[in-house]
Amino acid sequence: MLRLLHLLLLLLLLFPPGTPEPPGLAALSPGAHPQAPDLLYADGLRAYAAGAWAPAVALLREALRSQAELGRVRQDCGARCAAEPGAALPAAPLDAPGPDSRPRPAPGAWERLLLRAALRRAECLSQCAARRLGPGGAARLRVGSALRDAFRRREPYNYLQRAYYQLKKLDLAAAAAHTFFVANPKHLQMREDMAKYRRMSGIRPQSFRDLETPPHWAAYDAGLELLGRQEAGLALPRLEKALKESLAQLESCRAGCEGPEEQQRQEEEEEGTGSQGGLYEAIAGHWIQVLQCRQRCVGDTATRPGRSFPVPDFLPNQLRQLHEAHAQVGNLPQALENVLSVLLFYPEDEAAKEALNQYQAQLGEPRPGLGPREDIRQYVLRSLGEKRQLYYAMEHLGTSFKDPDPWTPAAFIPEMLREKLREDQEQRPWDHEPPQPKPLTDWKDVLLLEGVTLTQDARQLNGSERAVLDGLLTPAECGVLLQLAKDAAEAGSRSGYRGRRSPHTPHERFEGLTVLKAAQLAQAGAVGTQGAKLLLEVSERVRTLTQAYFSPERPLHLSFTHLVCRSAIEGEQEQRMDLSHPVHADNCVLDPDTGECWREPPAYTYRDYSGLLYLNDDFQGGDLFFTEPNALTVREWTEAKELLQEPEEEEDEEEEKEMPGRDPSPEPPSHRLQRVKEKTGKISRVREEL
């Protein structure tokens, strides 16, 4: 008799509503003037190539420290010198007409004040940098675009992980590898290295930590996680920190835009804003470069490490989450402050206006001191001022500008540019080729849950975005869920599917239990509460595992969980020609004649991932296979027993001879993932799942 119990978990992809350094990566010589990052990095790579692992670690760490210190100095000195009285730039031309009737100064007075203030600002910046960075200041530590890109891609950590491994510092090796991998999720060599580190007995799950997690992302993710658990009170401090850190990160990025003109040369060529004129053309050209760089900081701050695109409306969405969370805990003044801040971005936002009216009604009498957040008000005013200048340059000087914000008022865009920008936005989807399926090399071999092992990957399963993983449940936990299925059947609550044996074949019995039904039975005392709770917990465990392994761009959410028992009907299995489950795709309607799969009802179009969790192995059959879109040609056949077999024990990684590859950072030695031998003589059949 075929009797197969498993959990069917269907995951859908929805739109989404700093770790301190370990001692091994801390600053080497606090208080000392930093050395040139490019020289330190070059010396570190020479030591690495020579196998001098300890000097390589010291030099690479110091290069990271120097590069970070250079950014901090530029930001601190910029803020300090901007506050100097003599270095303050005039707010408006003195010969422009004003609201009063004061006599107009002589022509050119504003120009003289502007240039004098610029000279004083330059003097202040030079002196500040010399005090903080030593003789020569920032000019001595100037780095080229190639090195900046290397640090942005976190390449020093790629070398550090290998050096730490050679020094037997496995905890730091795993941390450095993970730090590099977060920013480079498509790096094939690092994927293999990560898998090898996970299989080493001396490395704990806590070792896989990002040493460069931006503080605003750490606080933002922690706040969202608490909001998802309906713990608004605990989420609020983290959400507030996320907003403040986001604004601080913006300021840090903007400070980098005011570096030496040499640092902007490559971007100048890309943007086509180079100038070949006199003094004023040169000033205007460089100023436009600075403004464009500042505006790009919006997208840079909203882009997670390793991602290609920013989170849309990052700051306004944070304010929406804040005002809703404050309202949930009864902090109405703070909720009002944040919803007013949302309206600075979107004055006609109906949801924000409705929330504003609700908060005002609950507060009662008007409170004149309440208004939008001052930091957000200043941010919006400054950003709009910069956009106005960039659109002016776009209209009159022929420069380019890609506005990063969807909230920019149309009034700020010159009339003659509005139609062109509208056409560009309408044509943009057609300017690119349609998205192609992910290649096999697009897998992301990331840190899985403790105890979980990868037994088959996409290449072995002859497709993409497929995997077989083992060890998610203990035998005891499987027993609890099996008992839950048995108790539900005895209670008469696990009846057939709409009165039929099975919705798929008359030769089997198909019975299922949802999480909601399990909770209701537990509340009535028909089944144990332990099993019902575990069913929900396992669903979340599978969601977390799927999120970690496939790394989609947005968070996954559960759509449906089904504890299913498939039982073969005795005496009806001879000469069977049908399948237990017809060939299908969960999120589209398959048309075998044309090979098309139409993403439309009755398919569950919102689903993106499906998972099967086997709970027992005392059955026959239950094979899983995949076909071509014609529903006939088998691409991969995987026997259920093969899915459930235990992988062979691997030998000690330390004993294998190292074989460096072509990659500039050779991998730690380790065995390859166990490959299941290819079977021969497969009968052409059809698949159960797409």
Secondary structure per residue as TSV (DSSP state, phi and psi in degrees):
chain	resnum	aa	ss	phi	psi
A	1	M	-	360.0	135.9
A	2	L	-	-85.7	122.2
A	3	R	E	-139.7	101.3
A	4	L	E	-120.0	122.6
A	5	L	E	-110.3	131.9
A	6	H	E	-155.6	164.6
A	7	L	E	-99.3	131.7
A	8	L	E	-104.0	115.4
A	9	L	E	-120.3	123.1
A	10	L	E	-114.7	123.7
A	11	L	E	-111.0	138.8
A	12	L	E	-119.8	153.1
A	13	L	E	-102.8	113.2
A	14	L	-	-110.5	158.9
A	15	F	-	-70.1	140.4
A	16	P	-	-69.2	118.0
A	17	P	-	-36.6	360.0
A	18	G	-	360.0	126.9
A	19	T	-	-71.6	127.7
A	20	P	-	-65.9	152.5
A	21	E	-	-72.8	143.0
A	22	P	-	-72.4	165.6
A	23	P	G	-54.8	-34.0
A	24	G	G	-68.7	-15.1
A	25	L	G	-118.2	11.6
A	26	A	S	-75.4	167.5
A	27	A	-	-60.8	140.2
A	28	L	S	-80.4	-42.6
A	29	S	S	-134.8	80.3
A	30	P	T	-59.2	138.6
A	31	G	T	92.0	-19.7
A	32	A	S	-80.0	152.5
A	33	H	-	-65.7	135.7
A	34	P	-	-68.6	150.8
A	35	Q	-	-93.4	173.1
A	36	A	-	-65.3	120.9
A	37	P	H	-60.3	-36.3
A	38	D	H	-67.6	-37.6
A	39	L	H	-69.5	-41.6
A	40	L	H	-62.2	-42.7
A	41	Y	H	-64.4	-44.8
A	42	A	H	-62.2	-43.1
A	43	D	H	-65.3	-36.7
A	44	G	H	-63.9	-39.4
A	45	L	H	-68.9	-35.0
A	46	R	H	-64.5	-43.8
A	47	A	H	-64.1	-38.2
A	48	Y	H	-61.7	-47.3
A	49	A	H	-63.2	-30.0
A	50	A	T	-84.2	-3.1
A	51	G	T	78.5	14.9
A	52	A	-	-88.1	83.9
A	53	W	H	-68.5	-43.7
A	54	A	H	-63.5	-48.7
A	55	P	H	-61.1	-35.6
A	56	A	H	-62.0	-43.8
A	57	V	H	-61.7	-46.1
A	58	A	H	-61.7	-43.7
A	59	L	H	-70.1	-41.2
A	60	L	H	-67.8	-38.5
A	61	R	H	-63.0	-42.8
A	62	E	H	-68.2	-32.5
A	63	A	H	-64.1	-41.2
A	64	L	H	-63.4	-43.3
A	65	R	H	-64.3	-42.8
A	66	S	H	-65.7	-41.4
A	67	Q	H	-63.5	-42.1
A	68	A	H	-66.6	-40.3
A	69	E	H	-65.0	-36.8
A	70	L	H	-60.7	-41.8
A	71	G	H	-66.1	-40.6
A	72	R	H	-65.1	-40.2
A	73	V	H	-64.5	-43.2
A	74	R	H	-61.0	-40.7
A	75	Q	H	-69.4	-46.6
A	76	D	H	-64.1	-44.8
A	77	C	H	-67.3	-37.0
A	78	G	H	-62.2	-43.4
A	79	A	H	-67.5	-39.9
A	80	R	H	-67.4	-43.8
A	81	C	H	-73.3	-28.2
A	82	A	H	-65.5	-26.3
A	83	A	T	-88.2	-6.7
A	84	E	-	-67.1	130.6
A	85	P	G	-58.5	-45.1
A	86	G	G	-73.2	-16.7
A	87	A	G	-100.1	4.8
A	88	A	-	-72.5	131.5
A	89	L	-	-79.2	143.4
A	90	P	-	-62.9	139.3
A	91	A	S	-74.4	-30.0
A	92	A	S	-154.7	155.0
A	93	P	-	-57.8	134.5
A	94	L	T	-71.7	-18.9
A	95	D	T	-95.6	12.1
A	96	A	S	-84.5	147.8
A	97	P	-	-64.4	135.7
A	98	G	-	-115.8	178.8
A	99	P	S	-73.5	-19.6
A	100	D	S	-100.5	-177.8
A	101	S	-	-108.1	30.6
A	102	R	-	-66.5	149.7
A	103	P	-	-65.1	143.1
A	104	R	-	-76.9	133.2
A	105	P	-	-71.1	172.0
A	106	A	-	-63.5	146.0
A	107	P	T	-57.6	141.2
A	108	G	T	88.8	-4.7
A	109	A	H	-64.0	-40.4
A	110	W	H	-65.5	-37.5
A	111	E	H	-62.0	-43.6
A	112	R	H	-64.0	-42.3
A	113	L	H	-63.4	-39.6
A	114	L	H	-63.0	-48.7
A	115	L	H	-68.9	-36.6
A	116	R	H	-63.9	-42.9
A	117	A	H	-65.0	-37.0
A	118	A	H	-63.9	-40.2
A	119	L	H	-64.7	-41.9
A	120	R	H	-67.7	-37.6
A	121	R	H	-63.6	-42.5
A	122	A	H	-62.5	-41.0
A	123	E	H	-62.9	-43.4
A	124	C	H	-62.9	-44.2
A	125	L	H	-64.1	-40.7
A	126	S	H	-64.7	-44.1
A	127	Q	H	-66.8	-40.5
A	128	C	H	-64.2	-44.7
A	129	A	H	-64.6	-37.2
A	130	A	H	-65.1	-38.6
A	131	R	H	-66.4	-39.5
A	132	R	H	-85.9	-32.6
A	133	L	H	-109.4	-6.7
A	134	G	-	94.8	178.5
A	135	P	T	-54.5	137.8
A	136	G	T	92.6	-21.8
A	137	G	H	56.8	-142.5
A	138	A	H	-66.2	-27.8
A	139	A	H	-62.4	-34.8
A	140	R	H	-69.7	-27.9
A	141	L	T	-106.0	15.6
A	142	R	-	-62.3	134.1
A	143	V	-	-118.7	151.1
A	144	G	-	-84.4	174.2
A	145	S	H	-65.8	-34.7
A	146	A	H	-62.6	-43.2
A	147	L	H	-70.0	-38.5
A	148	R	H	-61.1	-40.0
A	149	D	H	-66.0	-37.5
A	150	A	H	-63.4	-42.6
A	151	F	H	-70.3	-35.7
A	152	R	H	-63.1	-36.9
A	153	R	T	-83.7	1.7
A	154	R	T	61.9	34.2
A	155	E	H	-62.4	-33.3
A	156	P	H	-54.8	-31.8
A	157	Y	H	-70.7	-25.4
A	158	N	H	-63.6	-41.7
A	159	Y	H	-75.0	-37.1
A	160	L	H	-62.0	-38.3
A	161	Q	H	-63.0	-37.8
A	162	R	H	-69.7	-42.7
A	163	A	H	-64.8	-42.6
A	164	Y	H	-63.1	-37.6
A	165	Y	H	-61.3	-43.3
A	166	Q	H	-65.2	-29.3
A	167	L	T	-85.6	6.2
A	168	K	T	66.0	22.7
A	169	K	-	-99.1	77.2
A	170	L	H	-68.0	-34.3
A	171	D	H	-61.5	-46.9
A	172	L	H	-71.0	-32.2
A	173	A	H	-63.3	-45.0
A	174	A	H	-65.5	-38.8
A	175	A	H	-65.0	-43.2
A	176	A	H	-66.2	-40.6
A	177	A	H	-63.0	-44.2
A	178	H	H	-64.7	-39.0
A	179	T	H	-61.4	-42.9
A	180	F	H	-67.9	-41.2
A	181	F	H	-67.0	-34.3
A	182	V	H	-58.1	-40.1
A	183	A	H	-86.3	-10.3
A	184	N	-	-136.8	64.7
A	185	P	T	-67.0	-12.7
A	186	K	T	-100.7	8.6
A	187	H	-	-75.8	109.3
A	188	L	H	-62.8	-44.0
A	189	Q	H	-62.4	-41.3
A	190	M	H	-69.5	-30.6
A	191	R	H	-59.8	-45.2
A	192	E	H	-65.5	-41.3
A	193	D	H	-61.7	-41.0
A	194	M	H	-62.0	-42.1
A	195	A	H	-62.2	-37.9
A	196	K	H	-68.7	-42.1
A	197	Y	H	-61.0	-37.0
A	198	R	H	-65.5	-28.0
A	199	R	T	-87.2	-2.4
A	200	M	-	-84.4	131.5
A	201	S	T	-66.5	-25.1
A	202	G	T	-84.8	4.6
A	203	I	-	-114.5	128.3
A	204	R	-	-94.6	160.1
A	205	P	G	-57.8	-31.5
A	206	Q	G	-67.3	-16.3
A	207	S	G	-68.6	-26.3
A	208	F	-	-84.3	86.3
A	209	R	-	-132.9	149.4
A	210	D	-	-87.4	114.6
A	211	L	T	-79.3	-7.4
A	212	E	T	-125.4	26.2
A	213	T	-	-60.6	120.5
A	214	P	-	-58.8	134.3
A	215	P	H	-56.5	-34.1
A	216	H	H	-69.2	-32.4
A	217	W	H	-73.8	-37.7
A	218	A	H	-61.4	-46.4
A	219	A	H	-68.9	-39.3
A	220	Y	H	-63.2	-47.0
A	221	D	H	-65.1	-39.4
A	222	A	H	-64.2	-40.4
A	223	G	H	-65.5	-42.3
A	224	L	H	-64.4	-38.3
A	225	E	H	-62.7	-41.6
A	226	L	H	-69.6	-37.3
A	227	L	H	-61.9	-38.9
A	228	G	H	-63.9	-25.1
A	229	R	T	-93.8	12.2
A	230	Q	T	61.0	36.2
A	231	E	-	-114.1	68.7
A	232	A	H	-62.6	-37.8
A	233	G	H	-61.2	-41.5
A	234	L	H	-75.8	-27.3
A	235	A	H	-74.9	-30.2
A	236	L	H	-56.8	-48.8
A	237	P	H	-58.7	-36.0
A	238	R	H	-73.0	-38.1
A	239	L	H	-67.1	-39.1
A	240	E	H	-63.5	-42.0
A	241	K	H	-65.1	-38.5
A	242	A	H	-61.0	-42.1
A	243	L	H	-66.6	-44.9
A	244	K	H	-64.6	-40.4
A	245	E	H	-69.5	-32.1
A	246	S	H	-64.2	-44.1
A	247	L	H	-66.1	-37.2
A	248	A	H	-66.2	-38.9
A	249	Q	H	-65.2	-37.3
A	250	L	H	-60.5	-44.0
A	251	E	H	-64.2	-39.6
A	252	S	H	-63.6	-42.9
A	253	C	H	-65.0	-42.5
A	254	R	H	-64.3	-35.9
A	255	A	H	-62.9	-34.6
A	256	G	H	-67.1	-20.5
A	257	C	T	-72.8	-15.5
A	258	E	T	-99.6	19.2
A	259	G	S	-73.9	-175.2
A	260	P	-	-56.5	149.4
A	261	E	G	-61.3	-25.5
A	262	E	G	-59.9	-31.4
A	263	Q	G	-71.6	-17.4
A	264	Q	G	-98.7	0.7
A	265	R	H	-63.9	-44.1
A	266	Q	H	-64.9	-43.6
A	267	E	H	-65.1	-31.9
A	268	E	H	-62.4	-41.2
A	269	E	H	-68.3	-38.0
A	270	E	H	-68.4	-41.2
A	271	E	H	-80.8	-16.5
A	272	G	T	71.9	30.7
A	273	T	-	-108.9	16.1
A	274	G	-	-62.5	144.6
A	275	S	-	-117.1	144.5
A	276	Q	-	-127.7	50.1
A	277	G	S	-121.9	-154.2
A	278	G	S	-90.3	-151.8
A	279	L	H	-58.1	-51.0
A	280	Y	H	-72.5	-35.5
A	281	E	H	-63.9	-39.7
A	282	A	H	-65.6	-42.2
A	283	I	H	-62.6	-46.2
A	284	A	H	-63.1	-42.1
A	285	G	H	-62.2	-44.1
A	286	H	H	-69.7	-37.2
A	287	W	H	-64.4	-38.7
A	288	I	H	-63.6	-39.3
A	289	Q	H	-59.1	-43.9
A	290	V	H	-63.6	-44.6
A	291	L	H	-64.1	-42.1
A	292	Q	H	-62.2	-42.1
A	293	C	H	-62.4	-42.9
A	294	R	H	-61.7	-40.4
A	295	Q	H	-69.1	-32.9
A	296	R	H	-67.1	-21.1
A	297	C	H	-61.2	-26.0
A	298	V	H	-60.6	-49.3
A	299	G	H	-69.5	-37.0
A	300	D	H	-62.4	-41.7
A	301	T	H	-67.9	-32.5
A	302	A	T	-89.0	3.8
A	303	T	S	-103.5	123.8
A	304	R	-	-68.5	150.6
A	305	P	T	-57.0	131.6
A	306	G	T	87.0	-6.7
A	307	R	-	-96.5	159.7
A	308	S	S	-97.0	-23.3
A	309	F	S	-129.3	148.9
A	310	P	-	-77.0	159.6
A	311	V	-	-70.9	124.2
A	312	P	T	-62.9	141.6
A	313	D	T	50.1	50.3
A	314	F	H	-60.7	-51.3
A	315	L	H	-68.8	-48.4
A	316	P	H	-58.0	-37.6
A	317	N	H	-67.4	-35.9
A	318	Q	H	-62.5	-40.0
A	319	L	H	-66.8	-36.9
A	320	R	H	-62.9	-44.6
A	321	Q	H	-63.3	-36.7
A	322	L	H	-67.6	-45.5
A	323	H	H	-68.3	-34.3
A	324	E	H	-69.3	-40.1
A	325	A	H	-67.4	-42.0
A	326	H	H	-61.9	-39.1
A	327	A	H	-65.9	-36.3
A	328	Q	H	-63.9	-34.3
A	329	V	T	-96.2	3.5
A	330	G	T	88.7	11.8
A	331	N	-	-87.0	73.3
A	332	L	H	-65.7	-40.8
A	333	P	H	-58.2	-42.5
A	334	Q	H	-68.9	-36.2
A	335	A	H	-62.7	-41.3
A	336	L	H	-64.3	-41.6
A	337	E	H	-60.0	-41.5
A	338	N	H	-76.9	-35.3
A	339	V	H	-71.2	-32.2
A	340	L	H	-65.5	-32.2
A	341	S	H	-69.2	-36.8
A	342	V	H	-60.0	-40.4
A	343	L	H	-68.5	-18.5
A	344	L	H	-65.2	-33.4
A	345	F	H	-82.5	-44.2
A	346	Y	-	-129.2	84.8
A	347	P	T	-60.9	-23.6
A	348	E	T	-104.5	17.5
A	349	D	-	-67.4	112.7
A	350	E	H	-65.3	-41.6
A	351	A	H	-63.4	-40.4
A	352	A	H	-67.7	-41.0
A	353	K	H	-66.1	-37.5
A	354	E	H	-65.4	-42.6
A	355	A	H	-64.5	-37.9
A	356	L	H	-61.3	-46.4
A	357	N	H	-61.8	-39.1
A	358	Q	H	-65.2	-44.9
A	359	Y	H	-65.3	-41.5
A	360	Q	H	-64.0	-38.8
A	361	A	H	-65.9	-39.0
A	362	Q	H	-72.1	-31.7
A	363	L	H	-75.0	-24.9
A	364	G	-	86.1	-118.2
A	365	E	S	-63.5	144.8
A	366	P	-	-61.2	143.5
A	367	R	-	-115.3	104.8
A	368	P	T	-62.6	-22.7
A	369	G	T	-79.9	-10.3
A	370	L	-	-85.4	133.2
A	371	G	-	-159.5	-175.1
A	372	P	S	-66.9	162.5
A	373	R	-	-60.7	135.1
A	374	E	H	-66.6	-38.0
A	375	D	H	-65.3	-36.0
A	376	I	H	-73.3	-38.5
A	377	R	H	-61.5	-44.6
A	378	Q	H	-64.5	-38.9
A	379	Y	H	-62.6	-46.3
A	380	V	H	-64.5	-45.5
A	381	L	H	-61.6	-43.2
A	382	R	H	-66.0	-42.6
A	383	S	H	-64.4	-42.2
A	384	L	H	-65.3	-37.3
A	385	G	H	-62.5	-40.4
A	386	E	H	-68.7	-38.9
A	387	K	H	-64.3	-38.9
A	388	R	H	-60.4	-42.6
A	389	Q	H	-67.0	-39.2
A	390	L	H	-68.4	-39.4
A	391	Y	H	-69.0	-33.5
A	392	Y	H	-62.8	-47.0
A	393	A	H	-64.1	-34.3
A	394	M	H	-64.8	-38.5
A	395	E	H	-78.2	-41.1
A	396	H	H	-103.9	-23.6
A	397	L	T	-112.1	-3.2
A	398	G	-	74.3	21.1
A	399	T	-	-82.4	172.8
A	400	S	-	-112.2	153.4
A	401	F	-	-157.5	125.1
A	402	K	-	-105.7	104.2
A	403	D	-	-67.4	122.7
A	404	P	-	-81.3	-8.4
A	405	D	-	-112.7	133.7
A	406	P	T	-80.2	-8.2
A	407	W	T	-93.6	-0.5
A	408	T	-	-59.1	124.4
A	409	P	-	-61.4	143.4
A	410	A	G	-62.0	-26.9
A	411	A	G	-64.8	-21.1
A	412	F	G	-81.8	-12.0
A	413	I	S	-98.0	122.7
A	414	P	-	-54.4	146.1
A	415	E	H	-55.9	-42.0
A	416	M	H	-70.1	-16.6
A	417	L	H	-94.7	-19.7
A	418	R	H	-61.9	-45.6
A	419	E	H	-65.3	-40.4
A	420	K	H	-64.9	-43.2
A	421	L	H	-65.0	-36.5
A	422	R	H	-65.2	-41.9
A	423	E	H	-64.7	-40.2
A	424	D	H	-62.2	-41.6
A	425	Q	H	-66.2	-36.9
A	426	E	H	-71.5	-33.5
A	427	Q	H	-87.1	-14.3
A	428	R	G	-56.4	-43.6
A	429	P	G	-62.7	-25.1
A	430	W	G	-91.3	-7.3
A	431	D	S	-80.7	-10.5
A	432	H	S	-117.5	155.3
A	433	E	-	-68.9	151.7
A	434	P	-	-61.5	149.6
A	435	P	-	-59.2	135.2
A	436	Q	-	-95.9	153.1
A	437	P	-	-58.2	147.3
A	438	K	-	-65.6	132.9
A	439	P	-	-71.8	168.2
A	440	L	G	-60.7	-30.2
A	441	T	G	-75.1	0.1
A	442	D	G	-89.5	7.9
A	443	W	-	-67.7	150.0
A	444	K	-	-118.4	101.3
A	445	D	-	-87.4	82.2
A	446	V	-	-103.5	177.0
A	447	L	-	-63.0	122.2
A	448	L	-	-95.0	-179.5
A	449	L	-	-68.4	156.2
A	450	E	T	-61.4	130.8
A	451	G	T	89.8	-11.1
A	452	V	-	-88.5	134.6
A	453	T	E	-124.2	149.5
A	454	L	E	-90.4	119.0
A	455	T	E	-103.8	-28.5
A	456	Q	E	-144.2	138.0
A	457	D	-	-109.4	-172.2
A	458	A	T	-63.8	-37.5
A	459	R	T	-64.1	-42.8
A	460	Q	T	-68.2	-28.8
A	461	L	T	-90.7	7.1
A	462	N	T	57.4	48.5
A	463	G	S	-167.5	-156.1
A	464	S	S	-133.7	153.8
A	465	E	S	51.5	49.7
A	466	R	-	-133.0	151.3
A	467	A	-	-165.0	152.2
A	468	V	E	-119.3	123.9
A	469	L	E	-125.9	148.5
A	470	D	E	-130.4	154.5
A	471	G	-	94.4	15.0
A	472	L	S	-70.0	-33.8
A	473	L	S	-120.6	151.9
A	474	T	-	-84.2	159.5
A	475	P	H	-55.3	-36.4
A	476	A	H	-64.7	-40.7
A	477	E	H	-67.1	-38.5
A	478	C	H	-59.7	-41.1
A	479	G	H	-62.2	-38.2
A	480	V	H	-63.2	-42.7
A	481	L	H	-70.6	-36.3
A	482	L	H	-63.4	-38.6
A	483	Q	H	-67.5	-36.8
A	484	L	H	-60.3	-44.2
A	485	A	H	-62.6	-41.0
A	486	K	H	-66.0	-45.1
A	487	D	H	-63.6	-39.0
A	488	A	H	-65.7	-37.3
A	489	A	H	-66.2	-42.0
A	490	E	H	-66.6	-28.0
A	491	A	T	-79.4	-3.0
A	492	G	T	77.1	12.9
A	493	S	-	-101.9	-0.4
A	494	R	S	-113.8	55.7
A	495	S	-	-74.4	-177.4
A	496	G	-	-68.3	-172.6
A	497	Y	B	-95.2	99.9
A	498	R	T	55.6	41.2
A	499	G	T	82.5	-5.5
A	500	R	B	-100.0	160.9
A	501	R	S	-59.7	-48.2
A	502	S	-	-154.8	145.5
A	503	P	S	-77.0	-4.5
A	504	H	S	-114.5	-31.8
A	505	T	-	-155.1	145.3
A	506	P	T	-80.4	-3.9
A	507	H	T	-97.2	5.5
A	508	E	E	-139.3	160.5
A	509	R	E	-106.5	128.1
A	510	F	E	-117.9	115.7
A	511	E	E	-128.3	143.9
A	512	G	E	-144.3	157.3
A	513	L	E	-135.5	123.6
A	514	T	E	-87.7	167.5
A	515	V	H	-64.3	-41.9
A	516	L	H	-62.5	-45.3
A	517	K	H	-64.6	-38.1
A	518	A	H	-62.6	-40.8
A	519	A	H	-65.2	-40.5
A	520	Q	H	-64.9	-41.3
A	521	L	H	-65.5	-38.8
A	522	A	H	-65.4	-39.8
A	523	Q	H	-64.4	-32.9
A	524	A	H	-84.0	-5.3
A	525	G	T	84.0	9.5
A	526	A	S	-79.7	-27.9
A	527	V	S	-133.2	165.1
A	528	G	-	-73.8	145.0
A	529	T	H	-68.5	-28.5
A	530	Q	H	-61.0	-44.4
A	531	G	H	-66.7	-40.6
A	532	A	H	-64.8	-42.5
A	533	K	H	-65.3	-40.2
A	534	L	H	-65.6	-35.6
A	535	L	H	-59.5	-42.9
A	536	L	H	-69.1	-41.7
A	537	E	H	-64.4	-40.0
A	538	V	H	-66.8	-36.6
A	539	S	H	-58.3	-45.8
A	540	E	H	-67.6	-34.1
A	541	R	H	-64.3	-41.2
A	542	V	H	-67.7	-38.5
A	543	R	H	-61.4	-45.0
A	544	T	H	-62.8	-41.7
A	545	L	H	-64.8	-43.8
A	546	T	H	-64.1	-41.4
A	547	Q	H	-61.0	-41.9
A	548	A	H	-70.2	-39.9
A	549	Y	H	-77.6	-46.6
A	550	F	H	-88.5	-18.8
A	551	S	-	48.8	58.0
A	552	P	-	-66.7	164.9
A	553	E	S	-67.3	-27.2
A	554	R	S	-128.8	161.1
A	555	P	-	-62.7	147.7
A	556	L	E	-91.9	148.0
A	557	H	E	-132.9	148.6
A	558	L	E	-74.1	136.3
A	559	S	E	-102.8	-42.2
A	560	F	E	-160.5	138.3
A	561	T	E	-130.2	131.0
A	562	H	E	-136.6	119.8
A	563	L	E	-86.6	108.1
A	564	V	E	-114.8	139.4
A	565	C	E	-121.8	120.1
A	566	R	E	-108.0	123.5
A	567	S	E	-126.2	130.0
A	568	A	E	-75.5	139.3
A	569	I	-	-81.6	122.3
A	570	E	T	-63.6	140.8
A	571	G	T	83.7	-1.6
A	572	E	-	-121.5	18.0
A	573	Q	-	-100.6	-12.3
A	574	E	T	-73.0	138.3
A	575	Q	T	60.8	26.3
A	576	R	-	-70.4	137.6
A	577	M	-	-120.0	-3.3
A	578	D	S	-98.9	174.6
A	579	L	-	-103.4	154.6
A	580	S	S	-63.7	-33.8
A	581	H	S	-144.5	120.3
A	582	P	-	-61.8	158.8
A	583	V	S	-60.8	131.2
A	584	H	-	-162.7	168.6
A	585	A	-	-124.0	140.3
A	586	D	S	-69.0	-36.0
A	587	N	S	-109.0	11.9
A	588	C	S	-155.6	160.2
A	589	V	E	-93.0	115.5
A	590	L	E	-81.6	129.5
A	591	D	E	-112.3	96.2
A	592	P	T	-62.8	-28.0
A	593	D	T	-67.0	-40.2
A	594	T	T	-99.5	-12.4
A	595	G	T	76.1	10.8
A	596	E	E	-92.9	154.7
A	597	C	E	-130.0	106.4
A	598	W	E	-85.8	121.6
A	599	R	-	-84.1	81.8
A	600	E	-	-154.5	160.5
A	601	P	T	-59.1	151.5
A	602	P	T	-84.3	7.6
A	603	A	S	-65.6	153.8
A	604	Y	-	-83.7	81.4
A	605	T	T	-64.8	-19.3
A	606	Y	T	-86.3	-2.5
A	607	R	E	-87.4	146.1
A	608	D	E	-126.0	-27.8
A	609	Y	E	-135.1	143.0
A	610	S	E	-126.4	144.5
A	611	G	E	-135.6	141.3
A	612	L	E	-114.7	125.4
A	613	L	E	-114.8	108.5
A	614	Y	E	-78.2	134.4
A	615	L	-	-105.9	-20.1
A	616	N	-	-142.5	166.4
A	617	D	-	-131.5	11.9
A	618	D	-	-93.5	63.4
A	619	F	-	-150.9	169.8
A	620	Q	S	-116.9	149.1
A	621	G	-	83.6	-146.3
A	622	G	-	72.9	21.1
A	623	D	-	-69.5	151.0
A	624	L	E	-116.5	132.2
A	625	F	E	-145.2	160.4
A	626	F	E	-122.2	145.4
A	627	T	E	-124.0	172.0
A	628	E	-	-70.6	167.1
A	629	P	T	-59.6	-11.6
A	630	N	T	-79.2	-2.3
A	631	A	S	66.6	13.9
A	632	L	S	-123.3	-43.4
A	633	T	S	-82.0	117.3
A	634	V	E	-77.0	129.2
A	635	R	E	-96.1	-36.1
A	636	E	E	-153.8	133.8
A	637	W	E	-122.8	123.7
A	638	T	E	-125.0	118.4
A	639	E	-	-72.5	143.9
A	640	A	H	-60.7	-38.6
A	641	K	H	-63.7	-33.0
A	642	E	H	-69.5	-36.2
A	643	L	H	-63.9	-32.1
A	644	L	H	-97.3	-4.3
A	645	Q	S	-73.3	151.1
A	646	E	-	-77.6	135.8
A	647	P	-	-69.4	151.6
A	648	E	-	-69.9	150.9
A	649	E	-	-69.0	140.0
A	650	E	-	-93.4	154.3
A	651	E	-	-76.2	167.8
A	652	D	-	-62.4	127.7
A	653	E	G	-62.0	-27.0
A	654	E	G	-67.1	-22.2
A	655	E	G	-86.9	-14.6
A	656	E	S	-80.6	142.3
A	657	K	-	-70.9	137.6
A	658	E	-	-74.5	138.4
A	659	M	-	-128.3	87.8
A	660	P	-	-60.8	141.4
A	661	G	-	-100.1	-164.6
A	662	R	S	-75.3	-20.7
A	663	D	S	-59.1	140.5
A	664	P	S	-62.7	-17.9
A	665	S	S	-119.4	95.0
A	666	P	-	-56.6	152.4
A	667	E	-	-81.3	156.4
A	668	P	-	-67.7	147.7
A	669	P	-	-68.8	140.1
A	670	S	-	-172.9	159.1
A	671	H	-	-75.5	153.7
A	672	R	-	-70.5	161.2
A	673	L	-	-59.6	143.3
A	674	Q	-	-60.7	129.9
A	675	R	-	-102.1	128.1
A	676	V	-	-77.0	129.0
A	677	K	-	-61.6	142.8
A	678	E	-	-71.3	138.9
A	679	K	-	-94.9	151.6
A	680	T	-	-116.8	164.5
A	681	G	-	71.9	30.6
A	682	K	-	-75.2	139.6
A	683	I	-	-84.3	136.4
A	684	S	-	-67.6	114.7
A	685	R	-	-131.2	-173.4
A	686	V	-	-111.0	168.6
A	687	R	-	-92.7	163.6
A	688	E	S	-96.8	-37.0
A	689	E	-	-130.0	147.9
A	690	L	-	-92.5	360.0
